[in-house]
């Protein structure tokens, strides 16, 4: 079975994407959601970091600076996004790869995902997320639930980009991760958007 990782056609235009999210209200949305995710990160890590759907690399660079002693792998299925991310000044502990969430090798102390979890089906994505975590590792996911903004985004991507979107309720994602041995908590970010940040720690 194959799963789409997002609207490939839309993400071909990395400069347009970057401009789009540099303007209000979208810039504010990204900033607040990134702030929420960064506030939930562990203080210290002993292993590597995976950023799923790293895009043009804004969050990935924040992670690399936050954990200078760890290696950060930022993946995106869009080659255009990956190439754009690589044009900024390199950081020694950060690399960008065009790769699918489903094909990553290894396990990580920290896995983060901001703004693309809605392109993954609930049960297989929860299972895959736990597989990518080392025992005792932490996952931090920022995504949209089924509120007004999420429904609009879902409609646009389904009708314009012919891309499946799944708006997971935080309670549903919590249940799927808990039955796979994680301790989970989540916080709402914006009720109108339906955005929330979820933190899952895999048992040791």
C-alpha positions in Angstrom: 0.0 0.0 0.0 1.3 3.5 -0.8 0.5 6.7 1.0 0.8 10.2 -0.3 3.2 12.6 1.5 1.5 15.8 0.4 0.6 17.7 -2.8 3.7 17.3 -4.9 2.5 19.8 -7.5 2.0 22.5 -5.0 5.3 22.0 -3.3 7.2 22.2 -6.6 7.0 26.0 -6.3 9.2 26.5 -3.3 9.7 30.3 -3.8 5.9 30.8 -4.1 5.4 28.7 -0.9 8.0 30.8 0.9 6.4 34.0 -0.2 2.9 32.7 0.7 3.9 32.0 4.3 5.9 35.2 4.8 2.7 37.2 4.6 -0.1 37.7 7.2 -2.1 35.9 8.3 -0.2 32.8 7.2 3.1 34.1 8.6 1.5 34.5 12.0 0.0 31.0 11.8 3.4 29.5 11.1 5.1 31.5 13.8 2.7 30.5 16.5 2.6 26.9 15.6 6.4 26.7 15.5 6.6 28.5 18.8 4.2 25.9 20.3 6.2 23.0 19.0 9.6 24.5 20.1 8.2 25.1 23.6 7.5 21.4 24.0 10.9 20.1 23.1 13.1 18.2 25.6 15.8 20.3 27.2 18.5 17.8 26.4 19.0 14.9 23.9 21.5 12.1 23.7 20.7 11.1 20.1 19.7 12.4 16.7 16.7 14.4 15.5 14.3 13.9 12.5 12.2 16.7 11.1 9.4 15.3 8.9 8.3 17.6 6.1 11.1 20.0 6.7 10.2 22.1 3.7 12.4 25.2 3.2 14.2 24.4 6.5 13.0 27.1 8.9 12.1 24.8 11.7 15.0 22.4 10.9 17.5 25.2 11.4 15.9 26.1 14.7 16.3 22.5 15.8 19.9 22.4 14.7 20.7 25.5 16.7 18.7 24.2 19.7 20.7 20.9 19.7 24.2 21.8 18.4 25.6 18.5 19.7 23.1 16.3 17.8 22.7 15.5 14.1 19.4 16.8 12.6 18.0 15.1 9.5 15.3 17.2 7.7 13.3 15.3 5.1 10.8 16.3 2.5 9.3 14.5 -0.5 9.6 17.7 -2.6 13.0 18.0 -4.3 12.3 21.7 -4.9 11.8 22.3 -1.2 15.0 20.4 -0.4 17.0 22.3 -2.9 15.7 25.6 -1.6 16.5 24.6 2.0 20.1 23.8 1.0 20.7 27.3 -0.5 20.8 29.0 3.0 24.1 29.0 5.0 24.9 25.4 5.9 25.0 24.1 9.5 27.4 21.3 10.4 24.9 19.3 12.2 22.0 19.7 9.7 21.4 17.9 6.4 18.4 18.0 4.0 17.3 15.0 2.1 14.5 14.4 -0.4 12.9 11.4 1.3 9.6 9.9 2.4 8.6 9.5 6.0 7.9 5.9 5.2 11.4 5.2 4.0 13.7 6.7 6.7 16.2 4.2 8.2 17.1 4.1 11.9 15.6 5.5 15.1 15.8 8.9 16.7 15.7 10.5 20.1 13.5 13.3 18.8 11.0 13.3 15.9 9.2 16.5 15.0 6.5 17.3 12.4 4.9 20.7 11.8 2.2 21.3 9.2 2.1 18.1 7.3 0.7 15.4 9.6 -2.7 15.9 8.0 -1.3 14.2 4.9 -0.9 10.9 6.8 -3.6 8.3 7.6 -4.1 7.9 11.3 -3.2 4.3 12.2 -0.3 3.7 9.8 1.3 7.0 10.6 1.0 6.5 14.3 2.6 3.0 14.0 5.4 4.5 11.8 6.1 7.3 14.2 6.6 4.9 17.1 8.9 2.8 14.9 11.1 5.8 14.3 11.5 6.6 18.0 14.2 5.1 20.1 13.0 3.7 23.5 12.5 6.7 25.7 12.4 9.0 22.6 10.1 11.9 22.1 7.8 12.9 19.2 6.4 16.4 18.9 3.7 16.9 16.2 1.9 20.2 15.3 -1.1 19.7 13.1 -4.7 20.6 12.3 -7.8 19.1 13.6 -11.3 19.2 12.1 -12.1 22.9 12.8 -13.0 25.7 10.4 -9.5 26.5 9.0 -8.6 22.8 8.8 -11.8 22.1 6.8 -11.0 24.9 4.4 -7.5 23.6 3.9 -8.8 20.1 3.5 -11.2 21.2 0.7 -8.6 23.2 -1.1 -6.1 20.3 -1.2 -8.7 17.7 -2.2 -10.3 19.8 -4.9 -7.4 21.8 -6.3 -4.4 19.5 -5.8 -6.2 16.2 -5.8 -4.5 15.3 -2.5 -6.0 13.3 0.4 -6.1 15.1 3.7 -7.0 13.6 7.1 -7.8 15.9 9.9 -7.1 13.9 13.1 -8.7 14.8 16.4 -6.0 15.0 19.0 -7.9 12.5 21.1 -7.8 10.0 18.2 -4.0 10.4 17.7 -3.5 10.2 21.4 -5.3 6.8 21.5 -3.3 5.4 18.6 0.0 6.3 20.2 -1.0 5.2 23.7 -1.9 1.7 22.6 1.6 1.5 21.0 3.3 2.3 24.3 3.6 6.1 24.4 2.7 8.6 27.1 0.9 11.4 25.4 -0.2 15.0 26.1 -1.5 17.7 23.8 -2.3 21.4 23.9 -4.5 23.5 21.6 -2.8 26.3 19.7 -5.7 28.0 18.0 -9.3 26.9 18.3 -10.4 28.5 15.0 -7.7 26.8 13.1 -8.1 23.6 15.0 -4.3 23.5 15.4 -2.7 21.6 18.3 0.7 20.4 19.4 1.0 16.8 20.7 3.9 15.3 22.6 4.4 11.5 22.8 7.2 9.8 24.7 7.9 6.2 23.9 8.3 3.9 26.9 11.9 2.9 27.8 
